[in-house]
């Protein structure tokens, strides 16, 4: 087992001493606590937004645009060319193509 110790000269903190180990552990505990609070607040905000009826996530491209994507893909056009021609992202084209394959 390899043990790596740290020493911070300006702060006089040495992780090889008991007091240094305690300080590092306390910093870890506080950072974990802070992260948990942030996650809790974000989830509460998302739940409140959903309760207010707001739509979360990126907006959909629309049925008309998806029909154009399907038509181009059925015509043999590739994903990159379809995306560039219609001015949309390749991820959207890939999602529509995956839906086409799953429906077939």
ZABA-395368 format. One record per residue (C-alpha): residue number from 1; residue in three letters; z, x, y. Coordinates in steps of 0.1 Angstrom, whole numbers. Example, Ala and Ser with C-alpha at 12.3 -4.5 7.8 and 13.67 -1.06 7.14 Angstrom:
2
+-------+-------+-------+-------+-------+
: lumti : mitor :    zz :    xx :    yy :
+-------+-------+-------+-------+-------+
:     1 :   Ala :    78 :   123 :   -45 :
:     2 :   Ser :    71 :   137 :   -11 :
+-------+-------+-------+-------+-------+
! end
This chain:
104
+-------+-------+-------+-------+-------+
: lumti : mitor :    zz :    xx :    yy :
+-------+-------+-------+-------+-------+
:     1 :   Unk :     0 :     0 :     0 :
:     2 :   Unk :   -10 :    13 :    34 :
:     3 :   Unk :    13 :     6 :    64 :
:     4 :   Unk :    -1 :    11 :    99 :
:     5 :   Unk :    24 :    13 :   127 :
:     6 :   Unk :    17 :     9 :   164 :
:     7 :   Unk :    33 :    26 :   194 :
:     8 :   Unk :    27 :    14 :   230 :
:     9 :   Unk :    38 :    42 :   253 :
:    10 :   Unk :    40 :    24 :   286 :
:    11 :   Unk :    59 :    -5 :   271 :
:    12 :   Unk :    80 :    17 :   248 :
:    13 :   Unk :    73 :    -6 :   219 :
:    14 :   Unk :    72 :    10 :   184 :
:    15 :   Unk :    64 :   -12 :   154 :
:    16 :   Unk :    80 :    12 :   130 :
:    17 :   Unk :   115 :     4 :   144 :
:    18 :   Unk :   134 :   -28 :   137 :
:    19 :   Unk :   134 :   -38 :   173 :
:    20 :   Unk :    97 :   -32 :   175 :
:    21 :   Unk :    91 :   -53 :   144 :
:    22 :   Unk :   111 :   -81 :   158 :
:    23 :   Unk :    92 :   -81 :   190 :
:    24 :   Unk :    58 :   -82 :   172 :
:    25 :   Unk :    70 :  -110 :   149 :
:    26 :   Unk :    83 :  -130 :   179 :
:    27 :   Unk :    49 :  -125 :   196 :
:    28 :   Unk :    32 :  -138 :   165 :
:    29 :   Unk :    55 :  -168 :   163 :
:    30 :   Unk :    49 :  -177 :   200 :
:    31 :   Unk :    11 :  -173 :   197 :
:    32 :   Unk :    11 :  -195 :   165 :
:    33 :   Unk :    32 :  -221 :   183 :
:    34 :   Unk :     9 :  -221 :   214 :
:    35 :   Unk :   -22 :  -224 :   192 :
:    36 :   Unk :    -7 :  -254 :   174 :
:    37 :   Unk :     1 :  -271 :   208 :
:    38 :   Unk :   -35 :  -265 :   220 :
:    39 :   Unk :   -49 :  -281 :   188 :
:    40 :   Unk :   -26 :  -310 :   191 :
:    41 :   Unk :   -36 :  -316 :   228 :
:    42 :   Unk :   -73 :  -313 :   220 :
:    43 :   Unk :   -70 :  -338 :   191 :
:    44 :   Unk :   -50 :  -362 :   213 :
:    45 :   Unk :   -78 :  -360 :   240 :
:    46 :   Unk :  -105 :  -367 :   214 :
:    47 :   Unk :   -86 :  -397 :   201 :
:    48 :   Unk :   -81 :  -410 :   236 :
:    49 :   Unk :  -118 :  -406 :   243 :
:    50 :   Unk :  -127 :  -425 :   211 :
:    51 :   Unk :  -103 :  -452 :   219 :
:    52 :   Unk :  -119 :  -456 :   254 :
:    53 :   Unk :  -152 :  -461 :   236 :
:    54 :   Unk :  -168 :  -428 :   246 :
:    55 :   Unk :  -195 :  -413 :   224 :
:    56 :   Unk :  -186 :  -378 :   212 :
:    57 :   Unk :  -211 :  -351 :   204 :
:    58 :   Unk :  -246 :  -344 :   215 :
:    59 :   Unk :  -269 :  -374 :   223 :
:    60 :   Unk :  -295 :  -384 :   197 :
:    61 :   Unk :  -332 :  -379 :   204 :
:    62 :   Unk :  -340 :  -415 :   198 :
:    63 :   Unk :  -360 :  -434 :   171 :
:    64 :   Unk :  -394 :  -429 :   189 :
:    65 :   Unk :  -390 :  -392 :   189 :
:    66 :   Unk :  -378 :  -392 :   153 :
:    67 :   Unk :  -409 :  -411 :   143 :
:    68 :   Unk :  -430 :  -385 :   161 :
:    69 :   Unk :  -412 :  -358 :   141 :
:    70 :   Unk :  -418 :  -376 :   108 :
:    71 :   Unk :  -455 :  -381 :   116 :
:    72 :   Unk :  -460 :  -344 :   124 :
:    73 :   Unk :  -441 :  -332 :    94 :
:    74 :   Unk :  -461 :  -356 :    71 :
:    75 :   Unk :  -493 :  -342 :    87 :
:    76 :   Unk :  -484 :  -308 :    75 :
:    77 :   Unk :  -471 :  -293 :   108 :
:    78 :   Unk :  -443 :  -268 :   103 :
:    79 :   Unk :  -408 :  -271 :   117 :
:    80 :   Unk :  -412 :  -245 :   145 :
:    81 :   Unk :  -445 :  -259 :   157 :
:    82 :   Unk :  -432 :  -295 :   156 :
:    83 :   Unk :  -401 :  -285 :   176 :
:    84 :   Unk :  -421 :  -266 :   202 :
:    85 :   Unk :  -448 :  -293 :   205 :
:    86 :   Unk :  -422 :  -321 :   210 :
:    87 :   Unk :  -398 :  -300 :   231 :
:    88 :   Unk :  -368 :  -304 :   209 :
:    89 :   Unk :  -346 :  -280 :   189 :
:    90 :   Unk :  -355 :  -269 :   154 :
:    91 :   Unk :  -322 :  -282 :   141 :
:    92 :   Unk :  -332 :  -317 :   150 :
:    93 :   Unk :  -365 :  -313 :   131 :
:    94 :   Unk :  -347 :  -298 :   101 :
:    95 :   Unk :  -322 :  -327 :   101 :
:    96 :   Unk :  -351 :  -353 :   101 :
:    97 :   Unk :  -369 :  -333 :    74 :
:    98 :   Unk :  -338 :  -333 :    52 :
:    99 :   Unk :  -334 :  -370 :    57 :
:   100 :   Unk :  -371 :  -375 :    47 :
:   101 :   Unk :  -365 :  -354 :    15 :
:   102 :   Unk :  -333 :  -373 :     6 :
:   103 :   Unk :  -351 :  -406 :    11 :
:   104 :   Unk :  -380 :  -396 :   -12 :
+-------+-------+-------+-------+-------+
! end
